[in-house]
Each structure stands twice: as C-alpha cells, then as structure tokens.
Amino acid sequence: MAAALLTTAAISMIHPGSALAVGETVTAPPGSQLFANTADQDPGDFVIDGFGSTTVVTVGVSLVDPPPDTTFRFPTTIGLTPSFGYVFTSTLQSISFTGTQADANAALASLLMSTGTMNGPSTLSVTAALTQPNTYFNPLNGHFYKYVPSSSITFASAAASAATLTLHGSTGYIVTITDAQENDFIKNNVNAANIWIGASDSTTEGNWTWVNGPEAGLNFWVGTGSGASPTGTSWFSNWAPFEPNDNGGSEDAAVTNWRGTLGLWNDIGQNSLNFVSGYLAEFSGLNLDVPSATWTATNDYVPRNVTVLAGDSQVAVTWDEPYVTTVSGYTVTASPGGRTCTVSGSASIGNTCTVTGLTNSTTYTFTVSASHTSGSSDSVSPPATPSGQAGTIDSPLPTTGASDGGGTFALWALTAGLGVIVIARRRQRI
C-alpha cells in the first residue's frame, strides 16, 4: 500500500476475533487506538487460558502483511525461550517462543507496538498450542511442522510415514515449501541437516514436483542447476548453488538444510540413508484446531483523493475527508515556499482550498493536513505547475465536484506546407 506522510495520524482497531479450541482459548484485547509514527503503544492484552498456569505452551505472535515500519516488542520476557532462529528484539514482526501459560501472558500483557509513517492495515495474530518436541507453528501461514528424526529412512518411507501423522486434528504430509517466508521459517526453526522434503523428479527426470499435500503434482522446477520454473510460472525454490545436478544419474529426491547450510536444497538419491537425518511433516487446512486470536488496526485518518488544478499564480486543491474521524478543519501548505490556505469544517467529498501567491512555472506539491480529536494527519498531492494562463489544468480534475461549465477554447494553427492543422485546447476556469 502506498506511503502517506503522517503526523499523529491514528490507527483504530476494527476487528478483534478468536478461534477457540475446546477448553483452551486465546482472546484479543478490546477496542483501542494507536497513533501512526509513534513508538511503544499498548494495544491491550491478549490472554491465553485453559492450558493451566504452569503448562508449557508454544506461542506464535506475528504481524500479518504489515506496513514495513510497524513492529512490536516485549519489555517482559521472564521465563520464555525463543524458538530456534528467533531472538527477542525491539523491532519484531514475528516470533515464536515457549514458556508457561503464566509467563506467556505476562509477556503478552507487556507487548508494545510501534508505528511509522507507512499507511495501511496491521493485523496482530497470536496462537498458542501445547508444546511438543520438534514441533513448530508458523504464525504467518497458520501451518504446523514436525521434524521426525530418523537416520535410516528412505524418501518413499518418509513420505508414507508423514501421511500417517496427525496433529491438532489435521493429517500430515511431507513438507511442501512454496514461498520464501515458509522456507525461512523452516530454516530458522529446524536445526538439523539433510532433511527430506516432499520434492521429487522420479516420474520425469528434471521435472521437479511436490509429491504430497495440497500442492501434490505441482511441477515447480525444470532442469538442473541452470533450470527454472516451467515456462510462464515463477514457483518458489531454493536450491544450493549448481543444484539440482542429478549426480550419477540417480538423484531423484530433495532435502533441505543441505550439509548444515540452513534453508538450501539439494537433490540426492531416494535411498541415500547415509546422508539424511529425518524428514519434516507439515499440517495445514481447515481441520487444524488450535486457539488463536487476531487484532486488526488500520490507518484511515488521512485525507483521500487529493487532486490539483493549476491557474495563474495559484493552485486549487480538492480532497475528500478521511473515512474514520470527524475533522474540524484543514490546512493546505505549498512546497516549496510554505504558502497556505485553510478550510473550517469538513464535507464528505469535494473539500477545496486555493493557494495563491505562487510563482508561475514553478512545480509545487501540497500537503493537506486534517485536524481532528486524535491529532492531525496528512496527505500529499500530485505536483502542479502554475502557468500564467488562468484556469489551465496541470493535473487530473478532482474526482468529485468538478464541472465543465464555463470553459473556453483557445485555438492555435500550425502550417505545414499547404496544409493547416487546427489544435483546440480546453481551458477550465477555477
């Protein structure tokens, strides 16, 4: 979503919700308000319940597709252990950790959010599950993963074994890694080398497909290390350099964390028992039954649909009011120069203010600042250049409140040999 320049623009909670397992819950905080470009704001408390205060739970906390400058942190982390690959820092967008229910709730009660100048919705998701060995929850895609150690398992046996596992009501499958976030999550959580993943080219040499799960049969790679996704596609893969290479003509299955380099894939033989350490099972879909809750905030406090109309030493600026707040007035400021005009009150659409005393042939932008009970919030206009020709249009007409009435035409004639070309240009009065 496009950036907006903000001062103390507010972000308001629009939808709390929770998905509840029997006896175990995560509840979102009640309605609250955050301000853009402001550090360490308290959104309210997520609360985990039903596990028992001393029961160890695995908690995933994540911002889902947030503006890049929105983060959270935990001032209190006593008794918590971040999952492998994670650390508690002051600028988190996602983390998984383990601890007792009581310690997890203390951390969640301390959670603070920081916002920047980027406009857009921010959804905070919290999920809790009973901690199990070698089991990981990805808060961004809602999937669970279980690493099954086994130093003497073939690819076919690994795929078959994964399909017999169940977790939180969902049946497993050998993992399919379909985007960079999922690959990074596995890299950050599973600290083991040479783990079977569900990729194979045993059916057609060089045509790598996922063998199980929702993506079963999907051909995501064609060729060796110099290959690519099938023509017209851009499926994710993360092969190690020069891989896959079908070394010896019999490497038809794939592993991740190749030789301890976390996140990189390689092709090996399906029966390469001396290399593998086990496999990774994935659990997803509507059958997953784990308690979670989401809290969504959005920044809708900025003036909308800002347009400009250039004239002789002046520019008329038009805009619509913000979606979520009552505005007491606006100030429009030109850059460069700082010339201003003001408007008292607010119409839902078609607010207009003309900045005068501008220099012709100089290009300006205009900051429209809305004043409201939460502070102020700004939007910046497209550029406009006063021309010395009163009422000429230098940028698109306002989306609302524009009229073609009263326009005049100016005509120019260009001669070329014996021909005459007449060009008509409409002028719009302001």
N, C-alpha and C positions, 0 to 999 in steps of 0.2 A: 504494500500500500504506500502511496506517496507520502513523503515527509511534509510536515507543516511546522512553521516556526511558532512556538508557543511560549507564553509567559507562565502564568499559573493556571493553565487550562486544566479542567477537571476530568477525571475518568470515573464513571459511576458504574456500580455493579448492576448488571441487567438480568443475570440468570444464575442463581445458585441451584445445585441439584445433587443427588446422590444415587448411586446404585448399591443396593444393600444385599449382603449375604445373610442367611439366617443366623441371628444372634450376634453377628459381627457387623459393625457399621463404621462408616466414615461420614461425618456431616460437615457441610460447608458453613462458613460464617454467615451471619445475616447481612442485610444490605449495608453498604458502606460507601465511601467515596475516596478516590485517590486523585492526586493532582499531577499533571504532567510536569516533567523537568524538575522533579522533587525526589530527594533521597529519603530512604528509611521511613516509609509509611506503613502503618499497621492495617492490613486488610480485614482483621478479625481472626478468630481462631477456628481452624479445622480441628475436629475432635474424633479420635479413634476410640471405639468402645466394643465390648463384647469378647475380647480375647483374654482378659484377665490382666491386671496391672503389672504382674511380673512375667507375663508370657512374652517371649522374644518374637517380634514381628519384623517383617521386611517392608519398608515404606518407600514408595516412589513418589517424588514430588517433581513436577515439571511444568514449565510454561509451554503451551502448545501453539506453535507458529506465532510467537510474539513479535512486536517491534524489536529490532536488534538491540536497542538501548534500554530495554526493560529487563530487570534482573531481580533476584531475591537473595536473602541471606538469612542465616540462623545465628543470632547472638548467643543462644544456648544450645550446646551440643553434648552436654554431660551424659555419659553412658552410651553414646551412639558410636557405631563403627561404620564409616562409609564403605560401600561395596567396592570391590576391586576396580581400580581405574578412576575412582571418584575421590575428591577431597572437598572439605568444607572451606569455601572461599567467600569473599564478599560480593561476588558477581556471578551467581549461579543462574542458569536457566533450566537445569535438570540435575537431579541427584537421586541416588538410591542408597539407603542405609538400613542398618539393623539396630535394634535396641528393644528394651521392654516397652510395653504399651505406655507406661507412665512416663518414661524418658522421651519417647517419641512425641507424646502430647505436650510435654514441656517445651520441646524444640518447636513444634508447630505453633504453640502459643507465642513464641518469641519471633516468629517469621516476620520479616520486614521486606517490603517491596520498594524498588527504586525505579522511577520512570525517567525517560529522556524527552527529546523533542520530537521523536518519531510518532506519527499518528497511527492509530489502528487498535483493534481489539487485543486484549491479553487474557488468555484463559489459563488459570492455575488449576492443575489436576493433582489430587492426592489419592493414592491407592495403598491399601495395607493388606498383607497376607501373612499367614503363619510361616515363619522361617523354616525352610527345608534345605538340607545340604545340596550344594551345587545347583541351586535353583534361583533364577533371576527374573525380575519383572522389568519390562521396558515401558515406562510411563507414556512414551510418545506414541507408540502404536498399540498399546494395550495387550501385548503378547507376553507370555511366559516362555522361558527357555530352561532346559535342564541338561547339564553336562553329565554324561554317563561314562565314567572311566572304564576302559577295557583295552588292554594292550594286545589282545589276540582276537579281534573281531573283524570280519570282512565287511566290505561295503554293503553287500546284499544283506548280511545278517544285521548290520546296524540299522538299515532302513526298515527291515522287518521288525526289529526289536522296538524301534521308536514308535511304530504303529500300534504296539500293544500297551503303551503307557497312557495313563490318564492323570490329569491334574486339574483341580478345581472344576470338574465336570466336563472337561474338554479332552478329546483323544489326540495324542501326539502324532507327529510326523517328523522325519529327519529334516533338519532346518533348511529353509529356503531364504536366501539373503538377497533382498530385492532393491535395497537402496543404501546410500552411504550412511544414513543415520543408524540403520539396523546393523550394518557392518561395524560401525564404530562402537555401538552398544556391546556387541559380542566381543570385540577387541578389548574393550575396557573392563569387561566382567569375567571372561573365561581365561584364566591364566594357565593354559595348557597348550602344548604344541601338537600339531598334526592331528586335528580333529576332523572326522568325517563330516561333510556337509552333503546335502541332497542333490549334487550335480553330477551328471554322467554323460559321456558321449558313446556309450556302448552300443546303442542302436545304430547310429550312423557316425562314423569317425569324423571328428571335427565339429559336429553339431551338438553343442552342449545344452542340455535341457535339465529342468528340475524334475525329479522323479516322483515326488510325493507332494501332499499338501495342496493348498488352493492353487498353486502355480504348476501343478503336475502337467508335464508335456510341453511347457513353455520353453522354446528354443531361444536362449539369451545370448549365445556366442557362437560364431562360426569361424573355424580355422585354428591356427596355432597362436603363438605369442604376438604375431603381427596381424591377427584377425580382428574381428569387430562384431558388434551386434548384427543380426540379419538386416539386410537392406531395408531402409525405411523405418528402422526402430533404433532405440537408444537404451536398451536394457542395461541395468547395473551389473558390473563385475569388478573384481579387484585382484586380478592375477598378479603374482610375483613377476618381476622382470623376466622376459623371454618365455614365460609360461602362458598357456599350456604348450608342451612340446612333444607329447606322445613318445617320450624317450623309450627306445627299444620296441616301439610299435604296440605297446600293450598297456598304456596308461589311460584308463577309461573312467576314472572316478576322481573326485576332488576332495581336498582337505583345506582347512583354514589354519591360521597361525603356523604357517609352514616354517619348520625348523626354528620355532620360537619367535619369529617375526610376526607379531600380533596383527591380525587383520588381512594378511596376504594369503592368497590361494595358490594351490599347485595341483597338477594332475599327477596321480600315482596309480599303480596297478590296484585292481579291486581286491586283491588278496595280499596286499603288502602289509603283512602283520607286524613286521619288524619296525615299521615307521609310526603307526598310528597309536594314539593314547586313548582313544574312545570316540564318541560321537555326541552331537548336540541335537536334542529333540526340541521341537517348537510346539506351543499350544496357543491356539487363537480361536476366534469365532464367537458366535452368539452364545455358545454353551458355557463360556468362562463365567464362573460365579465367584467374584471377589468384591469386597466392599470398596467403593471409591466415591469421590465427590469432586465436582468441578465448580469453580468460581470464575465468572467471566466479567471482565471490565472492558469498556470501550470509550474512546475519546471522541465525543460528538459535540464538543463545545466550541468548535471553530466555525466562523462564517463560511458559507458554502457558495459555490458557483460564482466566484468573483470574476467580473468582466470589466473591460475598459473601453472608453470611446474618446478618442483624441480630438481636440479642437485647436483654436488659435490661442496659444499660451495657457491652455487649460486641458484637463482630462476629467471626464465624468466616470466615476467608479460605481458599479452596481453589484449587489450581492444579495443572497438570501440568508435568513437568520439561522443560527445553529439549531440542531434537532432537539437538544435535551435541556435547554435552560431558558430562563426569561432574561432578556437583555434590556438594560436601562438606557444604553446609548452606544455609539460607535465613534471612533476617531480614525480618520484615514490620513496616513502620512506618506509623503512622496520621498523616494530615494533615487537620485541624490537631492540634497537641498533641504529636506525636512519640512516642506510646506504641508499644511494640514487643512482639513475641514472636518466638521463634526455633525453628528445626527443624534437627536434626542429621541428616545423610544425605539421601537422596532416593529417592522412589518414582517410577516412570514416570508414574503418574497418581494423582490424589487426595491430594496433599500438603495438609495442613490445619493451620492455626495460629489460635488465638483471641486477639484483642487485647482485654484487659479494662481496666477503669477509665475507660471512655469516658463522655461526657455525653449523656444521653438528649435526643432532639430536635435534636441537632447532626449535620449531614451530614459524613461522612468519606470520603476515599479512602485506599487502602492501596498502598504501594509494596512489591512483592515483589522482594527482591534475592537473586539466586543467587550463591554463592561457588564459583569453580572455578579451575583452574590458569591460565586466561587472564586472571583478574581477577574482575570481577563484572559482572552485567548485570541490568537492572531492567525490570519491567513494572508498570503502574499499573492498579488495579482499577476497576470501576464504583463509583459512590457508594453508600453505605449509611448509614441513619439509625437508631441505637438508639432503641427506642420505649418502654421501660419495661414492655413486655409480653413476657415471656421467650419466646424462640424464634420470634418472628414473622418472616416473610420480607419483606425490603425490596428484594431484587433477585433475579434468576433463581437457581434452585437450581444447585449445581455440576453440571457436565456429567458428572462421574463421582463415584462414591462416595456419592450421595445416597440417602436411604431415606425411605419414607413411614411406616415403623413407628413406633408410639408417639405418633402425632399425636392431638390432641384438637380438639373443635369448640366454638366459642363461638357462642351464638345471640343475636340481637337481634330484637326485634319492633317494627315500625313500624305505627302505626294510622293509617288514612286513612278517615274516615267510619265505615262499618260494616265495612270490610274490614281484614284483618290480613295483613301481609306478613312472612314469616319469612326472614331472611337468615342463611346459615351461612358462617362463615369458618374455614378450617382453620388451625390453629397447628402449626408444626413445631418440635419440640424440638431443641436442639443439644447 
